[in-house]
Amino acid sequence: MKPTLTIEYCPRCGWLLRAAWMAQELLTTFADDLHGITLRPSEVAGRYTITLGEADVLWDRKREGGFPEPKTIKQLFRDRIAPTRSLGHSDR
Amino acid sequence: MKPTLTIEYCPRCGWLLRAAWMAQELLTTFADDLHGITLRPSEVAGRYTITLGEADVLWDRKREGGFPEPKTIKQLFRDRIAPTRSLGHSDR
């Protein structure tokens, strides 16, 4: 079974577009590796988290102190699902 | 528990952008009503389906013979979760 990612975002903060952009970046790079990406409106103000499966939090805006670039999430995801794979210029 | 929607699309057909657009339309209108929307790359060529929960297929490109407008999906979803609610100009 391929893994899923969940991007939980604060809709009242206006982060839907950011979350959808990230989903498209990841689905472009990992179309064959992902079962899917879920966009989830959060009821918690200021939340922006990206979680692999049920509980592996790749990014938490409050923990990390800001938003990630797609490159960072691509590397974190790749490290978990195919650590020897090159991401091309996302590795430079 | 709020419902989920799944948009399954054919990545080789180039339909990621269309699927992500639809997800954003629905998440804008139903931010408070949805648990989330999953974007799922299909392994089946030519697939574009929008499913409520596990099995309520709101739209199937092959069954319907084309792609839906957001307004159509908004009405189908609204009819299921809050049939008396007005969608404003998406009802005209």
N, CA and C atoms of all chains as a GROMACS GRO file, in nm:
protein
  552
    1MET      N    1   0.085  -0.121   0.000
    1MET     CA    2   0.000   0.000   0.000
    1MET      C    3   0.088   0.125   0.000
    2LYS      N    4   0.060   0.214  -0.093
    2LYS     CA    5   0.135   0.339  -0.099
    2LYS      C    6   0.095   0.431   0.016
    3PRO      N    7   0.185   0.518   0.055
    3PRO     CA    8   0.155   0.606   0.169
    3PRO      C    9   0.066   0.725   0.129
    4THR      N   10   0.008   0.783   0.230
    4THR     CA   11  -0.070   0.905   0.212
    4THR      C   12  -0.005   1.019   0.289
    5LEU      N   13  -0.027   1.138   0.241
    5LEU     CA   14   0.014   1.258   0.312
    5LEU      C   15  -0.111   1.340   0.343
    6THR      N   16  -0.108   1.408   0.456
    6THR     CA   17  -0.216   1.499   0.490
    6THR      C   18  -0.158   1.637   0.517
    7ILE      N   19  -0.214   1.736   0.450
    7ILE     CA   20  -0.176   1.874   0.476
    7ILE      C   21  -0.293   1.939   0.548
    8GLU      N   22  -0.272   1.969   0.674
    8GLU     CA   23  -0.376   2.035   0.752
    8GLU      C   24  -0.341   2.183   0.762
    9TYR      N   25  -0.436   2.266   0.727
    9TYR     CA   26  -0.408   2.410   0.717
    9TYR      C   27  -0.519   2.489   0.783
   10CYS      N   28  -0.487   2.610   0.821
   10CYS     CA   29  -0.584   2.701   0.883
   10CYS      C   30  -0.657   2.778   0.774
   11PRO      N   31  -0.785   2.748   0.750
   11PRO     CA   32  -0.853   2.819   0.641
   11PRO      C   33  -0.873   2.967   0.671
   12ARG      N   34  -0.892   3.000   0.796
   12ARG     CA   35  -0.914   3.141   0.830
   12ARG      C   36  -0.787   3.225   0.816
   13CYS      N   37  -0.674   3.159   0.815
   13CYS     CA   38  -0.547   3.229   0.789
   13CYS      C   39  -0.524   3.249   0.639
   14GLY      N   40  -0.610   3.188   0.556
   14GLY     CA   41  -0.593   3.202   0.411
   14GLY      C   42  -0.489   3.109   0.353
   15TRP      N   43  -0.469   2.995   0.415
   15TRP     CA   44  -0.360   2.906   0.373
   15TRP      C   45  -0.403   2.793   0.280
   16LEU      N   46  -0.527   2.797   0.234
   16LEU     CA   47  -0.570   2.694   0.138
   16LEU      C   48  -0.482   2.696   0.013
   17LEU      N   49  -0.455   2.815  -0.039
   17LEU     CA   50  -0.380   2.822  -0.164
   17LEU      C   51  -0.239   2.766  -0.146
   18ARG      N   52  -0.180   2.800  -0.032
   18ARG     CA   53  -0.047   2.747   0.001
   18ARG      C   54  -0.049   2.594   0.014
   19ALA      N   55  -0.151   2.544   0.080
   19ALA     CA   56  -0.161   2.399   0.099
   19ALA      C   57  -0.182   2.328  -0.036
   20ALA      N   58  -0.267   2.386  -0.121
   20ALA     CA   59  -0.294   2.325  -0.251
   20ALA      C   60  -0.171   2.331  -0.341
   21TRP      N   61  -0.097   2.438  -0.330
   21TRP     CA   62   0.029   2.449  -0.406
   21TRP      C   63   0.125   2.338  -0.363
   22MET      N   64   0.141   2.321  -0.232
   22MET     CA   65   0.231   2.216  -0.182
   22MET      C   66   0.184   2.078  -0.229
   23ALA      N   67   0.054   2.054  -0.223
   23ALA     CA   68   0.002   1.924  -0.268
   23ALA      C   69   0.037   1.900  -0.415
   24GLN      N   70   0.023   2.002  -0.496
   24GLN     CA   71   0.053   1.987  -0.639
   24GLN      C   72   0.202   1.964  -0.662
   25GLU      N   73   0.286   2.033  -0.588
   25GLU     CA   74   0.430   2.009  -0.597
   25GLU      C   75   0.464   1.863  -0.567
   26LEU      N   76   0.406   1.812  -0.459
   26LEU     CA   77   0.438   1.676  -0.416
   26LEU      C   78   0.377   1.573  -0.511
   27LEU      N   79   0.256   1.599  -0.558
   27LEU     CA   80   0.192   1.505  -0.651
   27LEU      C   81   0.260   1.506  -0.788
   28THR      N   82   0.322   1.615  -0.822
   28THR     CA   83   0.398   1.619  -0.947
   28THR      C   84   0.524   1.533  -0.935
   29THR      N   85   0.593   1.546  -0.824
   29THR     CA   86   0.718   1.472  -0.805
   29THR      C   87   0.693   1.324  -0.773
   30PHE      N   88   0.586   1.296  -0.698
   30PHE     CA   89   0.566   1.160  -0.644
   30PHE      C   90   0.435   1.095  -0.692
   31ALA      N   91   0.394   1.124  -0.816
   31ALA     CA   92   0.267   1.071  -0.866
   31ALA      C   93   0.258   0.919  -0.853
   32ASP      N   94   0.372   0.850  -0.872
   32ASP     CA   95   0.370   0.704  -0.869
   32ASP      C   96   0.391   0.647  -0.729
   33ASP      N   97   0.420   0.732  -0.634
   33ASP     CA   98   0.458   0.684  -0.500
   33ASP      C   99   0.351   0.707  -0.395
   34LEU      N  100   0.256   0.795  -0.426
   34LEU     CA  101   0.157   0.834  -0.327
   34LEU      C  102   0.022   0.770  -0.354
   35HIS      N  103  -0.041   0.726  -0.246
   35HIS     CA  104  -0.181   0.684  -0.258
   35HIS      C  105  -0.270   0.807  -0.270
   36GLY      N  106  -0.227   0.917  -0.212
   36GLY     CA  107  -0.302   1.041  -0.223
   36GLY      C  108  -0.253   1.143  -0.123
   37ILE      N  109  -0.298   1.266  -0.142
   37ILE     CA  110  -0.272   1.374  -0.047
   37ILE      C  111  -0.405   1.433  -0.007
   38THR      N  112  -0.428   1.442   0.123
   38THR     CA  113  -0.551   1.499   0.174
   38THR      C  114  -0.527   1.643   0.219
   39LEU      N  115  -0.612   1.732   0.170
   39LEU     CA  116  -0.615   1.870   0.216
   39LEU      C  117  -0.722   1.881   0.324
   40ARG      N  118  -0.682   1.921   0.443
   40ARG     CA  119  -0.776   1.919   0.556
   40ARG      C  120  -0.783   2.058   0.621
   41PRO      N  121  -0.900   2.121   0.617
   41PRO     CA  122  -0.916   2.248   0.688
   41PRO      C  123  -0.909   2.224   0.838
   42SER      N  124  -0.823   2.299   0.906
   42SER     CA  125  -0.807   2.279   1.050
   42SER      C  126  -0.904   2.367   1.127
   43GLU      N  127  -0.944   2.316   1.241
   43GLU     CA  128  -1.021   2.401   1.332
   43GLU      C  129  -0.929   2.473   1.430
   44VAL      N  130  -0.801   2.444   1.423
   44VAL     CA  131  -0.703   2.506   1.512
   44VAL      C  132  -0.640   2.624   1.438
   45ALA      N  133  -0.650   2.742   1.496
   45ALA     CA  134  -0.596   2.861   1.432
   45ALA      C  135  -0.444   2.849   1.417
   46GLY      N  136  -0.395   2.887   1.302
   46GLY     CA  137  -0.250   2.892   1.278
   46GLY      C  138  -0.185   2.759   1.249
   47ARG      N  139  -0.266   2.655   1.229
   47ARG     CA  140  -0.206   2.524   1.204
   47ARG      C  141  -0.166   2.508   1.057
   48TYR      N  142  -0.046   2.454   1.039
   48TYR     CA  143  -0.003   2.410   0.906
   48TYR      C  144   0.090   2.292   0.929
   49THR      N  145   0.035   2.173   0.911
   49THR     CA  146   0.115   2.053   0.933
   49THR      C  147   0.110   1.963   0.810
   50ILE      N  148   0.218   1.890   0.789
   50ILE     CA  149   0.223   1.791   0.681
   50ILE      C  150   0.262   1.659   0.746
   51THR      N  151   0.171   1.561   0.735
   51THR     CA  152   0.186   1.436   0.808
   51THR      C  153   0.186   1.319   0.712
   52LEU      N  154   0.281   1.230   0.732
   52LEU     CA  155   0.288   1.106   0.654
   52LEU      C  156   0.215   0.997   0.729
   53GLY      N  157   0.119   0.933   0.662
   53GLY     CA  158   0.038   0.832   0.729
   53GLY      C  159  -0.040   0.893   0.844
   54GLU      N  160  -0.050   0.820   0.952
   54GLU     CA  161  -0.133   0.865   1.063
   54GLU      C  162  -0.064   0.964   1.155
   55ALA      N  163   0.067   0.952   1.168
   55ALA     CA  164   0.129   1.024   1.280
   55ALA      C  165   0.272   1.072   1.260
   56ASP      N  166   0.329   1.054   1.141
   56ASP     CA  167   0.467   1.097   1.120
   56ASP      C  168   0.466   1.241   1.068
   57VAL      N  169   0.480   1.334   1.160
   57VAL     CA  170   0.467   1.476   1.125
   57VAL      C  171   0.597   1.525   1.060
   58LEU      N  172   0.592   1.545   0.928
   58LEU     CA  173   0.711   1.592   0.858
   58LEU      C  174   0.736   1.739   0.886
   59TRP      N  175   0.626   1.813   0.903
   59TRP     CA  176   0.642   1.957   0.925
   59TRP      C  177   0.528   2.006   1.011
   60ASP      N  178   0.561   2.090   1.106
   60ASP     CA  179   0.461   2.157   1.188
   60ASP      C  180   0.506   2.302   1.198
   61ARG      N  181   0.426   2.390   1.143
   61ARG     CA  182   0.466   2.531   1.139
   61ARG      C  183   0.503   2.585   1.277
   62LYS      N  184   0.429   2.543   1.379
   62LYS     CA  185   0.456   2.596   1.512
   62LYS      C  186   0.584   2.537   1.570
   63ARG      N  187   0.610   2.410   1.539
   63ARG     CA  188   0.733   2.345   1.587
   63ARG      C  189   0.855   2.401   1.514
   64GLU      N  190   0.839   2.417   1.382
   64GLU     CA  191   0.954   2.456   1.299
   64GLU      C  192   0.973   2.608   1.292
   65GLY      N  193   0.869   2.681   1.330
   65GLY     CA  194   0.883   2.826   1.330
   65GLY      C  195   0.865   2.891   1.194
   66GLY      N  196   0.792   2.826   1.103
   66GLY     CA  197   0.769   2.888   0.973
   66GLY      C  198   0.719   2.785   0.874
   67PHE      N  199   0.708   2.829   0.750
   67PHE     CA  200   0.658   2.741   0.644
   67PHE      C  201   0.774   2.676   0.570
   68PRO      N  202   0.750   2.556   0.517
   68PRO     CA  203   0.856   2.488   0.442
   68PRO      C  204   0.852   2.522   0.292
   69GLU      N  205   0.965   2.512   0.230
   69GLU     CA  206   0.971   2.508   0.085
   69GLU      C  207   0.934   2.366   0.038
   70PRO      N  208   0.880   2.352  -0.082
   70PRO     CA  209   0.852   2.218  -0.135
   70PRO      C  210   0.975   2.128  -0.133
   71LYS      N  211   1.091   2.182  -0.166
   71LYS     CA  212   1.214   2.103  -0.167
   71LYS      C  213   1.238   2.031  -0.035
   72THR      N  214   1.213   2.101   0.074
   72THR     CA  215   1.235   2.042   0.206
   72THR      C  216   1.142   1.923   0.230
   73ILE      N  217   1.016   1.940   0.195
   73ILE     CA  218   0.920   1.830   0.216
   73ILE      C  219   0.951   1.714   0.122
   74LYS      N  220   0.990   1.746  -0.001
   74LYS     CA  221   1.025   1.639  -0.095
   74LYS      C  222   1.141   1.556  -0.041
   75GLN      N  223   1.239   1.622   0.018
   75GLN     CA  224   1.353   1.549   0.073
   75GLN      C  225   1.312   1.464   0.193
   76LEU      N  226   1.230   1.521   0.281
   76LEU     CA  227   1.187   1.446   0.400
   76LEU      C  228   1.105   1.324   0.359
   77PHE      N  229   1.017   1.342   0.260
   77PHE     CA  230   0.933   1.230   0.214
   77PHE      C  231   1.020   1.126   0.143
   78ARG      N  232   1.106   1.172   0.055
   78ARG     CA  233   1.196   1.080  -0.016
   78ARG      C  234   1.282   1.000   0.081
   79ASP      N  235   1.334   1.067   0.184
   79ASP     CA  236   1.418   0.997   0.281
   79ASP      C  237   1.345   0.880   0.347
   80ARG      N  238   1.212   0.891   0.355
   80ARG     CA  239   1.134   0.786   0.420
   80ARG      C  240   1.092   0.676   0.323
   81ILE      N  241   1.062   0.712   0.199
   81ILE     CA  242   1.006   0.610   0.109
   81ILE      C  243   1.108   0.552   0.012
   82ALA      N  244   1.213   0.627  -0.020
   82ALA     CA  245   1.311   0.580  -0.118
   82ALA      C  246   1.442   0.656  -0.096
   83PRO      N  247   1.510   0.627   0.016
   83PRO     CA  248   1.622   0.711   0.058
   83PRO      C  249   1.738   0.718  -0.041
   84THR      N  250   1.748   0.624  -0.132
   84THR     CA  251   1.860   0.629  -0.226
   84THR      C  252   1.825   0.702  -0.355
   85ARG      N  253   1.702   0.743  -0.369
   85ARG     CA  254   1.660   0.807  -0.495
   85ARG      C  255   1.707   0.953  -0.502
   86SER      N  256   1.752   0.992  -0.620
   86SER     CA  257   1.788   1.132  -0.641
   86SER      C  258   1.665   1.213  -0.676
   87LEU      N  259   1.659   1.335  -0.627
   87LEU     CA  260   1.550   1.425  -0.661
   87LEU      C  261   1.594   1.530  -0.763
   88GLY      N  262   1.709   1.510  -0.827
   88GLY     CA  263   1.755   1.609  -0.925
   88GLY      C  264   1.786   1.741  -0.857
   89HIS      N  265   1.739   1.849  -0.913
   89HIS     CA  266   1.779   1.977  -0.851
   89HIS      C  267   1.713   2.003  -0.716
   90SER      N  268   1.615   1.922  -0.677
   90SER     CA  269   1.565   1.938  -0.540
   90SER      C  270   1.664   1.882  -0.437
   91ASP      N  271   1.775   1.824  -0.484
   91ASP     CA  272   1.876   1.779  -0.388
   91ASP      C  273   1.994   1.874  -0.380
   92ARG      N  274   1.990   1.980  -0.459
   92ARG     CA  275   2.107   2.070  -0.459
   92ARG      C  276   2.083   2.194  -0.375
   93MET      N  277  -1.900   1.319   1.262
   93MET     CA  278  -1.780   1.320   1.175
   93MET      C  279  -1.814   1.384   1.040
   94LYS      N  280  -1.737   1.482   1.003
   94LYS     CA  281  -1.760   1.547   0.873
   94LYS      C  282  -1.720   1.453   0.759
   95PRO      N  283  -1.782   1.472   0.643
   95PRO     CA  284  -1.752   1.383   0.531
   95PRO      C  285  -1.622   1.420   0.460
   96THR      N  286  -1.573   1.325   0.386
   96THR     CA  287  -1.456   1.348   0.302
   96THR      C  288  -1.495   1.330   0.155
   97LEU      N  289  -1.422   1.399   0.071
   97LEU     CA  290  -1.434   1.380  -0.073
   97LEU      C  291  -1.301   1.331  -0.126
   98THR      N  292  -1.306   1.249  -0.230
   98THR     CA  293  -1.185   1.205  -0.297
   98THR      C  294  -1.196   1.237  -0.446
   99ILE      N  295  -1.096   1.305  -0.496
   99ILE     CA  296  -1.089   1.332  -0.639
   99ILE      C  297  -0.978   1.243  -0.694
  100GLU      N  298  -1.017   1.144  -0.772
  100GLU     CA  299  -0.919   1.056  -0.834
  100GLU      C  300  -0.903   1.099  -0.980
  101TYR      N  301  -0.780   1.120  -1.018
  101TYR     CA  302  -0.753   1.176  -1.151
  101TYR      C  303  -0.641   1.098  -1.219
  102CYS      N  304  -0.638   1.109  -1.350
  102CYS     CA  305  -0.534   1.043  -1.430
  102CYS      C  306  -0.415   1.137  -1.444
  103PRO      N  307  -0.305   1.107  -1.375
  103PRO     CA  308  -0.192   1.200  -1.382
  103PRO      C  309  -0.130   1.206  -1.522
  104ARG      N  310  -0.133   1.095  -1.593
  104ARG     CA  311  -0.071   1.094  -1.727
  104ARG      C  312  -0.152   1.174  -1.828
  105CYS      N  313  -0.279   1.196  -1.796
  105CYS     CA  314  -0.363   1.282  -1.881
  105CYS      C  315  -0.341   1.430  -1.850
  106GLY      N  316  -0.265   1.459  -1.744
  106GLY     CA  317  -0.239   1.599  -1.710
  106GLY      C  318  -0.351   1.662  -1.630
  107TRP      N  319  -0.423   1.583  -1.555
  107TRP     CA  320  -0.542   1.635  -1.488
  107TRP      C  321  -0.520   1.674  -1.342
  108LEU      N  322  -0.395   1.673  -1.298
  108LEU     CA  323  -0.368   1.717  -1.160
  108LEU      C  324  -0.415   1.861  -1.139
  109LEU      N  325  -0.386   1.949  -1.234
  109LEU     CA  326  -0.421   2.090  -1.213
  109LEU      C  327  -0.573   2.107  -1.204
  110ARG      N  328  -0.643   2.033  -1.290
  110ARG     CA  329  -0.790   2.036  -1.287
  110ARG      C  330  -0.843   1.983  -1.153
  111ALA      N  331  -0.786   1.875  -1.107
  111ALA     CA  332  -0.831   1.815  -0.981
  111ALA      C  333  -0.803   1.910  -0.863
  112ALA      N  334  -0.686   1.973  -0.865
  112ALA     CA  335  -0.651   2.064  -0.756
  112ALA      C  336  -0.738   2.190  -0.760
  113TRP      N  337  -0.770   2.234  -0.877
  113TRP     CA  338  -0.862   2.348  -0.891
  113TRP      C  339  -0.998   2.314  -0.829
  114MET      N  340  -1.050   2.198  -0.864
  114MET     CA  341  -1.180   2.155  -0.810
  114MET      C  342  -1.174   2.145  -0.657
  115ALA      N  343  -1.065   2.087  -0.606
  115ALA     CA  344  -1.050   2.076  -0.461
  115ALA      C  345  -1.055   2.213  -0.395
  116GLN      N  346  -0.987   2.309  -0.455
  116GLN     CA  347  -0.985   2.444  -0.396
  116GLN      C  348  -1.121   2.510  -0.403
  117GLU      N  349  -1.193   2.489  -0.513
  117GLU     CA  350  -1.330   2.543  -0.523
  117GLU      C  351  -1.417   2.487  -0.410
  118LEU      N  352  -1.409   2.357  -0.390
  118LEU     CA  353  -1.495   2.293  -0.290
  118LEU      C  354  -1.453   2.330  -0.148
  119LEU      N  355  -1.322   2.338  -0.125
  119LEU     CA  356  -1.274   2.373   0.008
  119LEU      C  357  -1.301   2.520   0.041
  120THR      N  358  -1.312   2.603  -0.061
  120THR     CA  359  -1.348   2.743  -0.038
  120THR      C  360  -1.495   2.752   0.005
  121THR      N  361  -1.580   2.678  -0.065
  121THR     CA  362  -1.724   2.685  -0.035
  121THR      C  363  -1.760   2.609   0.092
  122PHE      N  364  -1.691   2.496   0.118
  122PHE     CA  365  -1.733   2.406   0.226
  122PHE      C  366  -1.625   2.387   0.333
  123ALA      N  367  -1.548   2.492   0.361
  123ALA     CA  368  -1.439   2.479   0.458
  123ALA      C  369  -1.486   2.424   0.592
  124ASP      N  370  -1.609   2.462   0.633
  124ASP     CA  371  -1.658   2.419   0.764
  124ASP      C  372  -1.731   2.285   0.761
  125ASP      N  373  -1.751   2.232   0.642
  125ASP     CA  374  -1.834   2.112   0.627
  125ASP      C  375  -1.755   1.986   0.596
  126LEU      N  376  -1.633   2.005   0.551
  126LEU     CA  377  -1.553   1.892   0.504
  126LEU      C  378  -1.446   1.852   0.604
  127HIS      N  379  -1.430   1.723   0.622
  127HIS     CA  380  -1.316   1.673   0.698
  127HIS      C  381  -1.189   1.686   0.613
  128GLY      N  382  -1.205   1.678   0.482
  128GLY     CA  383  -1.092   1.695   0.393
  128GLY      C  384  -1.125   1.649   0.253
  129ILE      N  385  -1.037   1.684   0.161
  129ILE     CA  386  -1.048   1.635   0.023
  129ILE      C  387  -0.915   1.570  -0.012
  130THR      N  388  -0.925   1.447  -0.062
  130THR     CA  389  -0.805   1.374  -0.102
  130THR      C  390  -0.787   1.380  -0.253
  131LEU      N  391  -0.668   1.420  -0.294
  131LEU     CA  392  -0.629   1.413  -0.435
  131LEU      C  393  -0.554   1.282  -0.455
  132ARG      N  394  -0.606   1.199  -0.546
  132ARG     CA  395  -0.550   1.065  -0.562
  132ARG      C  396  -0.512   1.040  -0.709
  133PRO      N  397  -0.383   1.020  -0.735
  133PRO     CA  398  -0.342   0.985  -0.871
  133PRO      C  399  -0.394   0.845  -0.905
  134SER      N  400  -0.462   0.833  -1.018
  134SER     CA  401  -0.519   0.705  -1.057
  134SER      C  402  -0.421   0.625  -1.140
  135GLU      N  403  -0.429   0.493  -1.125
  135GLU     CA  404  -0.351   0.408  -1.215
  135GLU      C  405  -0.434   0.372  -1.339
  136VAL      N  406  -0.559   0.414  -1.340
  136VAL     CA  407  -0.648   0.385  -1.453
  136VAL      C  408  -0.647   0.504  -1.549
  137ALA      N  409  -0.610   0.480  -1.674
  137ALA     CA  410  -0.604   0.588  -1.772
  137ALA      C  411  -0.741   0.651  -1.791
  138GLY      N  412  -0.745   0.783  -1.796
  138GLY     CA  413  -0.868   0.854  -1.828
  138GLY      C  414  -0.965   0.868  -1.713
  139ARG      N  415  -0.923   0.829  -1.593
  139ARG     CA  416  -1.018   0.839  -1.481
  139ARG      C  417  -1.023   0.980  -1.423
  140TYR      N  418  -1.144   1.024  -1.397
  140TYR     CA  419  -1.167   1.146  -1.320
  140TYR      C  420  -1.298   1.126  -1.246
  141THR      N  421  -1.286   1.093  -1.118
  141THR     CA  422  -1.405   1.068  -1.037
  141THR      C  423  -1.400   1.153  -0.911
  142ILE      N  424  -1.518   1.189  -0.864
  142ILE     CA  425  -1.530   1.262  -0.737
  142ILE      C  426  -1.626   1.181  -0.651
  143THR      N  427  -1.576   1.134  -0.538
  143THR     CA  428  -1.650   1.041  -0.455
  143THR      C  429  -1.667   1.096  -0.314
  144LEU      N  430  -1.789   1.086  -0.263
  144LEU     CA  431  -1.819   1.126  -0.126
  144LEU      C  432  -1.808   1.004  -0.037
  145GLY      N  433  -1.728   1.014   0.067
  145GLY     CA  434  -1.708   0.899   0.154
  145GLY      C  435  -1.641   0.786   0.078
  146GLU      N  436  -1.685   0.665   0.107
  146GLU     CA  437  -1.621   0.549   0.046
  146GLU      C  438  -1.672   0.517  -0.094
  147ALA      N  439  -1.798   0.546  -0.120
  147ALA     CA  440  -1.857   0.485  -0.240
  147ALA      C  441  -1.965   0.566  -0.310
  148ASP      N  442  -1.994   0.687  -0.265
  148ASP     CA  443  -2.100   0.766  -0.330
  148ASP      C  444  -2.036   0.850  -0.442
  149VAL      N  445  -2.039   0.798  -0.562
  149VAL     CA  446  -1.970   0.862  -0.674
  149VAL      C  447  -2.054   0.979  -0.726
  150LEU      N  448  -2.011   1.100  -0.694
  150LEU     CA  449  -2.085   1.218  -0.740
  150LEU      C  450  -2.064   1.240  -0.889
  151TRP      N  451  -1.945   1.209  -0.935
  151TRP     CA  452  -1.914   1.232  -1.077
  151TRP      C  453  -1.814   1.127  -1.124
  152ASP      N  454  -1.838   1.076  -1.243
  152ASP     CA  455  -1.744   0.985  -1.308
  152ASP      C  456  -1.737   1.030  -1.453
  153ARG      N  457  -1.621   1.077  -1.493
  153ARG     CA  458  -1.607   1.132  -1.628
  153ARG      C  459  -1.654   1.034  -1.736
  154LYS      N  460  -1.626   0.906  -1.716
  154LYS     CA  461  -1.666   0.809  -1.818
  154LYS      C  462  -1.818   0.786  -1.817
  155ARG      N  463  -1.877   0.788  -1.699
  155ARG     CA  464  -2.022   0.770  -1.688
  155ARG      C  465  -2.096   0.893  -1.743
  156GLU      N  466  -2.043   1.011  -1.703
  156GLU     CA  467  -2.115   1.136  -1.737
  156GLU      C  468  -2.078   1.188  -1.876
  157GLY      N  469  -1.967   1.138  -1.930
  157GLY     CA  470  -1.929   1.182  -2.064
  157GLY      C  471  -1.858   1.316  -2.070
  158GLY      N  472  -1.792   1.355  -1.961
  158GLY     CA  473  -1.719   1.482  -1.964
  158GLY      C  474  -1.683   1.525  -1.824
  159PHE      N  475  -1.629   1.645  -1.815
  159PHE     CA  476  -1.587   1.699  -1.686
  159PHE      C  477  -1.697   1.788  -1.628
  160PRO      N  478  -1.704   1.796  -1.496
  160PRO     CA  479  -1.803   1.882  -1.433
  160PRO      C  480  -1.752   2.024  -1.411
  161GLU      N  481  -1.843   2.117  -1.404
  161GLU     CA  482  -1.814   2.249  -1.350
  161GLU      C  483  -1.818   2.240  -1.196
  162PRO      N  484  -1.744   2.326  -1.128
  162PRO     CA  485  -1.753   2.329  -0.980
  162PRO      C  486  -1.896   2.344  -0.930
  163LYS      N  487  -1.973   2.429  -0.997
  163LYS     CA  488  -2.111   2.451  -0.953
  163LYS      C  489  -2.190   2.322  -0.943
  164THR      N  490  -2.171   2.234  -1.039
  164THR     CA  491  -2.244   2.106  -1.040
  164THR      C  492  -2.207   2.021  -0.919
  165ILE      N  493  -2.078   2.014  -0.890
  165ILE     CA  494  -2.034   1.933  -0.776
  165ILE      C  495  -2.078   1.997  -0.645
  166LYS      N  496  -2.073   2.128  -0.640
  166LYS     CA  497  -2.119   2.197  -0.518
  166LYS      C  498  -2.266   2.166  -0.491
  167GLN      N  499  -2.346   2.165  -0.596
  167GLN     CA  500  -2.488   2.135  -0.576
  167GLN      C  501  -2.509   1.990  -0.534
  168LEU      N  502  -2.438   1.899  -0.597
  168LEU     CA  503  -2.454   1.757  -0.562
  168LEU      C  504  -2.412   1.733  -0.417
  169PHE      N  505  -2.301   1.796  -0.376
  169PHE     CA  506  -2.253   1.779  -0.239
  169PHE      C  507  -2.349   1.845  -0.140
  170ARG      N  508  -2.390   1.967  -0.170
  170ARG     CA  509  -2.485   2.037  -0.084
  170ARG      C  510  -2.614   1.957  -0.068
  171ASP      N  511  -2.665   1.901  -0.178
  171ASP     CA  512  -2.789   1.823  -0.171
  171ASP      C  513  -2.777   1.708  -0.072
  172ARG      N  514  -2.657   1.658  -0.053
  172ARG     CA  515  -2.637   1.545   0.038
  172ARG      C  516  -2.614   1.587   0.182
  173ILE      N  517  -2.542   1.699   0.201
  173ILE     CA  518  -2.505   1.733   0.339
  173ILE      C  519  -2.594   1.838   0.401
  174ALA      N  520  -2.655   1.925   0.320
  174ALA     CA  521  -2.737   2.035   0.374
  174ALA      C  522  -2.834   2.080   0.265
  175PRO      N  523  -2.935   1.995   0.235
  175PRO     CA  524  -3.017   2.019   0.116
  175PRO      C  525  -3.095   2.150   0.117
  176THR      N  526  -3.114   2.208   0.234
  176THR     CA  527  -3.190   2.334   0.235
  176THR      C  528  -3.101   2.458   0.225
  177ARG      N  529  -2.972   2.438   0.223
  177ARG     CA  530  -2.882   2.554   0.221
  177ARG      C  531  -2.872   2.615   0.081
  178SER      N  532  -2.870   2.748   0.077
  178SER     CA  533  -2.849   2.816  -0.051
  178SER      C  534  -2.700   2.827  -0.080
  179LEU      N  535  -2.667   2.812  -0.208
  179LEU     CA  536  -2.528   2.830  -0.250
  179LEU      C  537  -2.507   2.964  -0.319
  180GLY      N  538  -2.602   3.056  -0.303
  180GLY     CA  539  -2.585   3.186  -0.369
  180GLY      C  540  -2.584   3.170  -0.519
  181HIS      N  541  -2.489   3.233  -0.585
  181HIS     CA  542  -2.496   3.226  -0.733
  181HIS      C  543  -2.462   3.089  -0.789
  182SER      N  544  -2.412   2.997  -0.707
  182SER     CA  545  -2.395   2.861  -0.758
  182SER      C  546  -2.528   2.787  -0.769
  183ASP      N  547  -2.637   2.853  -0.728
  183ASP     CA  548  -2.768   2.790  -0.745
  183ASP      C  549  -2.844   2.849  -0.863
  184ARG      N  550  -2.785   2.947  -0.931
  184ARG     CA  551  -2.861   3.012  -1.039
  184ARG      C  552  -2.817   2.962  -1.175
   0.00000   0.00000   0.00000
